């Protein structure tokens, strides 16, 4: 039986992707690196350190580890400063409604995000109260596609993976959910999250009724 829901943050609850893009772009411009929307798409769902390595690889750049950490920290500082712009109006359409519905029906709810700034984003959204457990980039060592963040969340919820549904908008996030033995809901285009158990174009379509209809034998 499904007793728990685990949500990614960026692209599922809210979309801070544009703020990430602007911060990476500012860093890349400063370094004289090429960075565009296409490269940015490869960063979806992966950690900050993995992201900078993707950008460096694209630019055929090699740097020592301490410089990489320094640049990743600089990008993070730019991003964190921009988070003050996020307000409770910045939920993706349908996300707050779904979280409210899950609360009223008594389901356990966790966050499973690669972001190390997830708590700050939830505070800005006034969303902390919807979550029983917050799993973020500070909770585990291995980021997606390793299932560790979702396993951390389900363990803290005291539920086995088979009793949880993961909501993800990234290919690597769905890979992580599958690797951990979770049921999965993909948010986004087929070419990105078509391997989820069920896929919706937007969170607005991913209502509890629709999810229950698909997984009806599990409710």
Secondary structure, DSSP 8 states (H G I E B T S, - for coil): ---EEEE-SBTTTB--HHHHHHHHHHHHHHHT----HHHHHTTTT--HHHHHHHHHHHTT----HHHHHHHHHHHHHHHHHHGGG--GGGB-TTHHHHHHHHHHTT-EEEEE-S-TTHHHHHHHHT-GGG-SEEE-TTT-SS-TTSSHHHHHHHHHHT--GGGEEEEESSHHHHHHHHHHT-EEEEES-HHHHTTSSEEESSTTT--HHHHHHHTGGG-
